[in-house]
Amino acid sequence: MSEDPSSSHSSNDEPSRHRTWLQRLLANFASEPKSRAELLDIIKGAANNKVVDQEALNIIEGALDVAQLQVREIMIPRSQMVVIKDDESPAEFLPKVIESGHSRFPVIGESSDDIKGILLAKDLLPLILKGHEGFNITSELRIANIIPESKRLNVLLKEFRENRYHMALVIDEYGGISGLVTIEDILEEIVGEIEDETDEETDDFIRQVSDSDYLLKALTPIEEFNTYFKTKFSDEEFDTIGGIITRAFGHLPSRNETVFVGEFKFRVLYSDNRQVHLLRATRTKETEKNGDGN
């Protein structure tokens, strides 16, 4: 009885086809991303397949972004710092401490460049029992950590953790104080804005964070944006500033992408696979906009 040639051929090819399929599967697992973009594509694919949720994806993207950012991009500028002078009495500086709600304060001498140290709010608690008599602010100071504007955030975060400090003063290229940064500022770049019980609840669409920088919700009505900034963005095609920004990008932007619209530079702080949620707007000069190429 002769064998069926087709049956024999099929039997011989089966192991070969099986091996090929297995090799392809192993190759997919063995391949490693060669760039940050490839890694993000893999992670986003996992999110699309519900392996990770959107919040986890945003945190992963935030952690990757931190390695690309420098301190100058997130620091609290000098003009917004709450400082205490070393010759102030408790009666003079305590109202500032209470009003700000901060836990750490730079203490300065004759100017903001003359940093004497850091005062912790918790070290002022003995004043409740002992009173202000004999208080010496110098004896309460902690060492101030000084860092350059160019330091990478991932490096600084590691230093914060290893050395167990929470604030650093930032200096510019000339050695002057240009701002400060806290561990919370870095963590907010990773997980989003952190609010605590001292933060005021607000439904405001726009919040000023420095002389030229603003945080705004993408759902800010264009009419409200125009009223706040005295601009004339058209609301004929879109109702919200997020619509204008998305059109300017020409695609749904990812976190930290930037675009110039009018006199503003917009940076995406938070977005998902459906829409932009939070933006940082910076007023710029016309020459800066033209030089950027956007």
Secondary structure, 3 states (H helix, E strand, C coil): CCCCHHHHHHHHHHHHHHHHHHHHHHHHHHCCCCCHHHHHHHHHHHHHCCCCCHHHHHHHHHHHHHCCCEHHHCCEEHHHCCCEECCCCHHHHHHHHHHHCCCEEEEECCCCCCEEEEEEHHHHCHHHHHCCCCCCHHHHCECCCEEECCCEHHHHHHHHHHHCCCEEEEECCCCCEEEEEEHHHHHHHHHCCCCCCCCCCCCCCEEECCCCEEEEECCCEHHHHHHHHCCCCCCCCCCEHHHHHHHHHCCCCCCCCEEEECCEEEEEEEECCCCEEEEEEEECCHHHHHHHCC
